[in-house]
Every structure is written in C-alpha cells, then in structure tokens.
Amino acid sequence: MHPDYERANTWSREAIGAAIEVHRLKGPGLLESIYEKCLLRELFLRQVPCVSQLVVPIEYKGFTFEEPLRLDVYIDQCLIVEAKAVETILPIHKAQLLSYMKLLNAPLG
C-alpha cells in the first residue's frame, strides 16, 4: 500500500463533503471552471491544504522538464480531485486522472 494512502483517504471524505456542499449551493449545469473555483473556496474554508493548476517536473529518459498540469485540485500532496460537469464519466476522464496520479505519485484520485 502507498505510504500516503490513509492520509489521502481521510482527505477524500473532506473533499467529497466539500463537493456536495458546492453542488447543493450551486446546483447542476454550470461550467467545470465555476465548480472548481467554488470547490477551492470551500476547501479553503474547511482548512484543507490544497493547490490547483500546478507545475510539475516530468522526467523522460534522463531529460527533465517542467510542465503545467491542469489538474483541478491537489490536496495535501496526496489526493487529486478532478471536477467534471458531465452526464457520464468517460474512459478518457479516468485515464487523465490515472496519468496525473502516476506523474505525482498520488495514491488516490
């Protein structure tokens, strides 16, 4: 098991509660960017340490470069949250999340 899994799992409860609160107050049908900003505010109010849209080092065969990742929320360097305003989560959404998790060595998303 990943050494940060339990911490990420604990934060996931807070993230889910925050997302439910945002949806309760804002309702369906808005742009993902609006939900993302509202979620970041809700997490801040709950004193959850998080960042958004971060720059990460990418290594490929001895070559390292920095690239901005457009992940929505990265909580306490262990949990990735991707806000989706869609009717159905598609395989590409899951692939994107798994790629972010791999790049950041995050145990949960």
Residue pairs with C-beta under 8 A, 6 or more apart in sequence:
1 107
2 8
2 105
2 107
3 107
4 77
4 78
4 106
4 107
5 107
5 108
7 76
7 78
8 75
8 76
8 78
8 79
8 106
8 107
8 108
9 108
11 48
11 75
11 76
11 78
11 79
12 79
12 108
14 43
14 46
14 48
14 75
15 43
15 48
15 73
15 75
15 79
15 81
17 46
18 39
18 42
18 43
18 46
18 48
19 39
19 42
19 81
19 83
21 42
22 35
22 38
22 39
22 42
23 35
25 38
26 34
26 35
26 38
28 85
29 85
30 85
31 85
32 72
32 83
32 84
32 85
35 83
35 85
36 52
36 72
36 73
36 83
39 72
39 73
39 81
39 83
40 50
40 52
40 73
43 50
43 73
43 75
44 50
48 75
48 76
49 75
49 76
50 73
50 74
50 75
50 76
51 73
51 74
52 71
52 72
52 73
52 74
53 68
53 69
53 70
53 71
54 68
54 69
54 71
54 74
55 66
55 67
55 68
55 69
56 66
56 67
56 69
56 103
56 104
57 64
57 65
57 66
58 64
58 65
58 66
58 67
58 103
69 100
69 103
69 104
71 80
71 82
71 100
72 81
72 82
72 83
73 80
73 81
73 82
73 83
74 80
74 81
74 104
74 106
75 81
77 104
77 106
78 106
78 107
78 108
79 106
79 107
79 108
79 109
80 97
80 100
80 101
80 104
80 106
80 108
80 109
81 109
82 93
82 96
82 97
82 100
82 109
84 93
86 93
97 109
98 109
100 106
100 109
101 107
101 108
101 109
